[in-house]
Amino acid sequence: MASNRWFHELSAIRWIFAIFGILIMVFSGGCAMVFYTAFWNGGFADSFVIMMFAGPAFLTGLLLWCLAAMVGRQKDPGDDQ
């Protein structure tokens, strides 16, 4: 039975780029949550400002992860289930 996990047989360079993309998503999302906490407690940032700073960084990390983990990989013949 073939495994259909995204990390199945990734090369070293794909691992590096996938992990780098995940770290970008985590840290940009974490920074956005800090600003959201300040916003909901009467802080200085509104949701538009948060999306302007955190949104492109998160999407860049997501794109990098997708490219490293999924794009251009050969499908196993048994994965058609």
Buried (B, 14 or more C-beta within 10 A) or exposed (E): EEEEEEEEEBEEEBEEBBEBBBEBBEBBEEBBEEBBEEBEEEEEBEEEEBEEBBEEBBEBBBEBBEBBBEEEBEEEEEEEE
